[in-house]
Amino acid sequence: MPIQIQSEPNLTAEEFRAVLVASTLGERRPIDDLARLERMLREADLIVTARDGERLVGISRALTDHSYCCYLSDLAVDQAYQRQGIGKLLIAETHRLAGVEDTTLVLTAAPAAEGYYPRIGMQAVPSAWMVRRSR
């Protein structure tokens, strides 16, 4: 059965946590705080998933105004499913739902994934600025 890419706004925090852990993105997310993961899901504008049958194997979680900008906050693919183009499909569907003609999609790469994004055609930008969260 082919991988199914779809919008899934009601994804559960438990499934979100499981794919974060399976992808290693969980090393940089609050996986032991289900209430916070739940808020992360409910306050996102777009949640796009990749499923192999019933199994969640990937997620894209984004914030967007559907007019100018789309921030892809989380992109996670289960390690057992990486290198199959699933991440690229999740990004493309997220950008399509955000309004591909009108929005610029931006993200901050996890250190281990920095080499991935240029390979799928994304451009690095020379400057970004942030104020880190306190927890």
N, C-alpha and C positions, 0 to 999 in steps of 0.2 A: 504494500500500500504506500503511495507517495506521501510525503510530508505535507500536511495541511497548514497553510498560513492563513490566519484569520484575526479579525478584531475580536477581543474577548474582554470587555470592560468589567465583567463580574468575576474575574479570576480570583481564586482564594489566596489568602496570605500563605497558607500551608503549601500550596503548589508553587507559588512564587519563591518561597524559601527553598523548596526542594531543587528547583532549577538553578537558583543562585549557588547553592552548595555544589551541585553537579557540574557547574561551569567553572568554578573557582572564583567567580565574582563575589561569592559569599565572604571571601577573605576581606573584602572592603565594604561590606554592607552589614546592617544591624540584624543579622539572621537570628539572634536570640531574643529579639523583641518583636513578637508577632503583631502587637498592637501598632507599632511603628510601621512595619511592613504593610499592614492593612491601610494605614493612612497614606502611605506612598502610592498604593494602588488606587484608592478612592479619589485622591486629589490629582492624579495624572489625567491628562486629556486623551491620551491614546495608549491602549495596551494591545499589542499585537503578539500573537503566540504562534509557535510552531508545534504541531503535534504529530506524533507517529501513532496513529490509532488514538487511543485514549491518553497515551503518555505525553506529558508536556516535555518537550526537548529544547525549547527556546522561547525567549521573550524579548520584546522591545517595549520600553516604557518611556513615554515622551510627554513633554509639556509644549503646547503650541497655541498661537493665536489664530491659526488657519489663514493668516493674511500676509505674514512677513517672515516669521521665524518659527522654527521647530527645534527644541532642545531635546536630543535623545539622551535621556538620563541613564538608562540601563539597557545594555545589550548583552544577553547571556545565552549561550548555547551549551548544552550538556557536552562534556568532553568527549563522550562516546559518539557524538553526532557532528563534531567539528570537522572542517575541511570537506564539507559536502555542499557548500553554498547557502546554508540556512541563514547565517548572519546577514549575508548580502540580500536575501529575500526578505528578511525581517526589516532591514533598513529601507528597502525599496517600497514595501507596503506601508511602512510608517510614513515615509515621505509622501506617498500617494494620498494617504488619508489626511495628511496635514495640508495638502494643496501643493503638489509638486511644482506647478508653474509659478506660484506666488511666494512660497516659503523657502528660505535657506535652512537646511538641516545642519545643525552643529552638534558636536559631542566632545567630551573630554575622554581621551583614551586611558584605559588602565595601563600601567607600565608594561605589562606582559603582552598587550595587544597593539602597541604602537606601530609595529611593522605590518599589521594586518590591513589597516585602513588605506594606505597608499596602494596596496595590491588590488583593492576593489574600486579604485578610481577616485577616492576622496583626496582632497587637498589639505595639507597642513596650513594653518594660519600662524603668522609669526608672533602674534601677541594675544594673550588672554590674561585676564586678571581675576582674582578671587579673594573673598574673605572666607576663611575656613570656618566650618561649624565648630561649636564648642564640645559637642559629643557625637 
